[in-house]
Amino acid sequence: MSTEKKYFNILSIDGGGIKGLYAARVIEQIENKFGNKISEHFDMICGTSTGGLIALGLALEHPAQKIAEFYTSRGKTIFPHETWYQRIFPLLKQFALANKYKPDSLKKELVGFFGDDKKLRDCQTLLCIPAYNISLGRPIVFKYSHNEGNFYRDGELNVIDVALATSAAPTYFPVHRINEPNLPNTICADGGIWSNNPALIGLLEAWDYFVGKDKEFDTIRILSISTISKPKGEEFNKGSFLGWNAKLIESAMEGQSFFTDFFLNKLSKNKNFQLDYKRVTPENISPNQYKKIEMDLASKESIELLNNIGCNSGVEFVTKENAWLSQIFSTTKQYLITKS
């Protein structure tokens, strides 16, 4: 009788606007090293906000390089920044009038990438994509419908609706309304409001349905990929909305991401839990570099910096954790999607 553990592999991707390019480049380096799409080796992919867009792309079997190129080429259209008017007027809107950006450009670019007819049921990997259900005043997680949980609500949802819901960052993009038979008149905001790092969502989903006694899998393995956070603390004593500006959203998102990482690290070291956990974060980001990579800054300099940091971080992680990654890529994913 075999005593070898059967791992349920989860890939988790943080939110962070244009900084999602960093995560896409990290994943690209992993795919380049092992020569396969990452979706072929992970049983579930979780992603919040920009991480949700990447998760949807991977689950629809797009290579990470194609996703990274989407950010590189289309980021400036989603977050226009080239002229003084494009820089100043959105800030004034965000402060006093409305959302900083209209959703039209984002939706157009997403349709161009995904198509307008893809449904969540078309994905080839289990998914957990968090958003915030304003209509009910509580979190919502969009999932690939699976038999283990008798879960069917989201299968017919359009991928574009899910993408716009999870990335509707307050003051940046307007809330997104979904009106489908299983989710009538549902108004959603960005999942980063409550789960910018969705690794814990994946852990709980796995424990509920896939891993443990009398279930198919014995243990959980999580690869969590961050976006780029502030390198250090800073002096700050501005209490107004204008003073906080982008820090109001980013501080909450980064704080939640940090706590989830801290919690999972603690859990993985507890012998009573079957959890193998790794997180990819960029090293040695200077304060001057961080100033050039804000959540919605898609300037040429910012894009180049994100590309470079993501590629370098990916190479460093693959080199350091080659043996660990090799275990994942030695077999294809064990949970197989069955289409009804």
N, C-alpha and C positions, 0 to 999 in steps of 0.2 A: 504493500500500500504506500503510495506516494505521500511524503510529508511536506512537499514543496508548496509554499504559499502561492495562492492565486491573487494577483494584485489587480485592484480596480484603479486605473490611472486617470487622474484629473489634471487638466490644464486650466489655470486661472489667470485672467488678464485684468489688471486694474484699469480704472478710468483716468482721464487726464487730457481730453481734447486732442490737439495736434500732437501732443507728446506720445500719443499712441504709436507714432512712427517709430519711436524707440523700441517698443515691445515687438512691433512687426519685424524690425531688423534683427532683434535677438532670435526670434523664432526662425527667421530666414537662415541664420547661421547654423542653427540646430538641424534644419532640413538639409542644408548643403553638406553638413558633415556626414549625415547618415543616408542621404540620397533618397529619402522618402518624405511624403507629406506627413506632417505631424498628426493630422486627423486619422491616419491609418494606425496610430499606436496609442491614442488616448481614448478612453471609453466615454469621457464626458469633457466638455469644454464650457467653462463659465467665463462670462465677461460683462463688465459694467461700462456703460456709456461708450466711449471710444473703444474700450476693451470688448464691449458687446458687438460692435461693428466688426472687429477682428474675429471674434468667436463665430459670428454668423458666416463670415467669409471662409474661415477654415472648415466649418461644418458643411459648407457647400462645396468643399474640396478645392478651393482656390489655393494655390501655393502662396506662402508668406511673401515671397518676392513681389508677386502681383499686388498684394495688399499694401506693401510698403510703397510701391510705385504709385498707387492710388493716392496715398497721403502726400507723396512728394510732388506729384503733378497737379492734384486737385485741391490741396490744402489752401492755396491762396485764393481760390474761388469761394470756398466755404467761409474762410476767415480773411476777407479782403483787407490789405494793409499797405498797398503801394503808394497811395497819395495821402496828403495831409487830411483831406476830407474823409477818406476811408478810415483814418486813424482817430480823428477827433470827434466826428459826428456820432459814431456808434457809442462812444463813451458818454456823450451827453444824453443820448437816448437811454442807455443803461442806467444812468444815474437818476433821471427824472421822468422819463416819458414812457418807455416800453423796453422790450428785450433788445439786447445789443445787436442781434442779427435776425434777419428774416429766415424762415425755414426753407424758403423756395430753392435757394442754391444748394443747400445740403440735400434736400429731397431729390433734386435733379441729378446730382452727382451719385447719390446712392442708387437711383433707378438705372443710371448709366452703368454702374458697376454690377449690381445684382440682377437687373431686369425688373420689370414691374409685375411679374406673374409668379414669383417664387413664394412658396408657402413654407411654414416651419416644418411641415411634414416632409418636405423635399430634402431636408438636411440629412447627413449621413452619420451624425454623431449625436449622442445625448447632449442636451443644452440646458443651461440655467442662466437666464438673462434678467437681472433685477431692474425694476423701475419703482416709482412711487405712485400708488393709486390715490390721486387727490380726491376722486369721487367718494371713496370710502374712508379716506384718511388712514391708510395703512400700506405697508409694502406689498408689492406684487412681484412674482418671479415667473417669467415666461419660460416654459419648458417644452422640450420635445416630448410628445405624448408617448408614454411607455406603459406596457401591460402590467409591470410590477406594482405600479401605483394606481392602476385602473384610471390613468390620467388621459383625458381626451380634449380638454378645453381649448388648447392652443394650436392644435394641428393645422387648422385652416386659416390661421392668422397670416397675413402677408408679412414677409420678411421686412419690407420697408416700414410697416407700422411698428414692428418690434424695435427696429433700429432707431426710428425717430422717438419712440417712447423712452428707451433707456438713455438716450443722449440729449434729452430736453433739459439742459442745465439751467437752473433758475437765473434769470436776468440775462442769460446769453441767448437762449432759444425759447420760443413759446412752448407751453405745455402741448402735448399731442393727444388728440382725441381718437380713440378707437371705437368703432361702432359695428361690432360683429355679433352674430346671434348668441355666442357664448360669453361675450363681453360687451353688452350694450351700453353705449354712451359712457365709456370709461375714459377719464381724463388722467393722463400720466405725466410725471416729471422724471427727471434724471435719477437713475438708480444710485448714483453717488451720494444722494441725500442720506442714505442709510447703509449702503454697502459698496463703497468704492473699491474695496478689495473683496471680491466675491468668493474667495477660497473657502470661507466658512460655510457659505451656502452649498457649495459642492460637497463638502464634508458631510453636512447634515442630510443632504439628498442621498448620498451613498449609504450612510448608516441606516436611513429609513428603508431603503428598497433593495440594495444590492450587496451589502457587505455585512458579514456576521453569521451567527449561528443559523443554520437551516437556509442560508442564502448562498448564491453562486460564488461569491468572492470572500476571501479570508481577511484581506487587509487593504488599506488605502494608501496610494502613493500620489502626492500632489506636487506639481511643478507650478509655482506662482511667479508671475512676471509683473514687476512694478512698472509704473511710468517714472518720470524723474521728479524727485521731491527736493525741497530746499536742503542744501548741504549742511547748514547749521541754523541755530536760532538767530534772532536779530533784535535790536532795540526797536520798540514800537509802543507808542502811547497815543495814537490817534483813535478816538472813539467813534467818530462819525461814519456814516455809510461811505462818504467820499474818501475818508481816510483809510477805511478798510479796503475798499475797492475789490479787486480780484481776490485778496487774501481772505475775504469773508467765506467764499466758496472753497477755495483751495485748502485753507487751514482745516476745515471740517473734513474734507475728503482725505487729506493726508493723515489726519489724526485717526480716522477710522481704519485706514490701510495699515498704519503702524500697529494699532491694537490687535487687528486680526493676525498680523504676522507674529506679534509677541505671543498671542494666545496659542497659535498653532505650533510655534517653536516649543512652548512649554508642554503642550499635549504630546508632541512627538517624542519627548524625552521621558514621558511617563510610561513605564513598562506595562501598565494596565490597558493601554490603548495601542491598537495596531495602526500606526500612522507613520509613514515615511515622507518627510516634507523638505522641500528645497525652495528657496526664493532667489530670483535674479534681481539684483539692484545695481545701478551704476556706481562705480567707484570714482572717487577723486574729482567730483564736480565742484568747480570753484564758484564762489558767489558771482563773479563777473560772467561766467558761463550761464549760470542760472537766470540771470537777468535777460538773457537773449532767448529763453525758451519758455515763455509763458504759455498758459493753456490754450490761448487763441492767437498766438503770434506765429504766423506762417510766412515770415519774411525769408528771403533767400538765405540769409545768414543762419537763421533759426533752423531751417530745413537741413542745411549742410551739417550743422552741429548735431542735430538729432540723428541723422544718418550715421555720422562718424561715431558718436557715443554708443548707439545701438549696435553697430557692427563690432566695435571693440569689446563691448560688454558681452555680446554673444560669443565671440571667439574665446574670451577669458573663461566664461562659464563652461563652454564645451571642453576646453582644455582641463580645467580644474575638476569637472564632474563627468569626465568621459566614461569612467567605469559605470557610474550610476545611470547615465543616459543610455549606455550600451545595453543595460538590462531591459530598459523600456523598449528599445528599438530591435531587440533580438527576436521579438515576436510581434505579430500584429495584435491589435486590440482584441480583447477577449469577449467584450459585450458586442454582440452583433445586432444591428438594427434589423428588425423584421417589418416589412411593409405589408399592410393589410390590403 
